[in-house]
């Protein structure tokens, strides 16, 4: 007997979602978080901190499949520890 290749709704994998937090005063606009985000959901905002650096902001487009998956890479790569991820509670 062959295994079925169809995925049933009850077998779907739940993808985690993240909420991004930025400590604006620490950000030095190195853009590592933006450049290396695997889902490309970060961009440079128009908002600047007191030093004049533009902090990253989350830009999700769920209809295109662009959402934060809470991988945590931005918080690992940030040299100033200015960004971190929390899993969303609404899911």
N, C-alpha and C positions, 0 to 999 in steps of 0.2 A: 504494500500500500504506500502510495506517495504522499508526502506531506503537502498540505495546501499552501500555496504561495500568497493567498489573500490575507490581508491584515484586517482583523475584526476590530470594531470600535473599542472593545474592551481590552485589546492588545496594544493599543497605541502607546507610544512612549511619551511620558510627560516631560516637557522641556522646562527646566528651571528658568525663572526670570529674575533679573536683578534691578535693584534701585541704587543708583550711583550717587555718592556724596562727595563733595569737594570742599576742602578747607581752602578757601579762596586766598587767604593771606600767605599760604605756603607755596602756592602755584607759581612757577617761574617760566611758564609757557614754553617748556621744552618740546611739547607736542608728542612725546613718546606714547602716551596713552591713546592719542588720536591716530598716530601712524601705525600702531601695532594692534589696534582693536580688531579681533578676528571677524566681528560682525559689522564693523564700520558704523557704529551708532554714536560715536563721539565726534564733535566738531568744535572749532574755536568759536566761542560766543562773542557777542559785541560788548559784553560786560567785562570791565577791567578791574583788577584789584587795586589796592592803594599804591602799589609799585608800578602800575601801568601795564601789567601782564594780563592778557586775555585768557580767562579760565575756560576749561572744556565744559561742554554741555551735552546732555543726552538728547539725541534726535532719533526717535524710533518711528518706523513706518511699518506697522504690523501687516498692512495689506500687501507689502512687498516682501515680507518675511524678515525685515530688519528689526530685531529686538535684542535687547541685552539678555544674554543667556547666563549671566552671573558666573562667567569663567574665572574672574578675578585677576586676569592678566594685567589690567591697567594698574591695579594696586601693587602688583609685584614689580612692575617695570618703573613706577614713579620714583625718581631719586629723592624726592622731597617728602614722601609719604603724605601727599596732599589729596589722595583719592582712595576711596574704598567702596566696596560693594556689600549690600545686604540683600538677602533673598526677599522677594516680595511676599508679603503676608496674605495678599488677596487671592492667592491661588491655592 
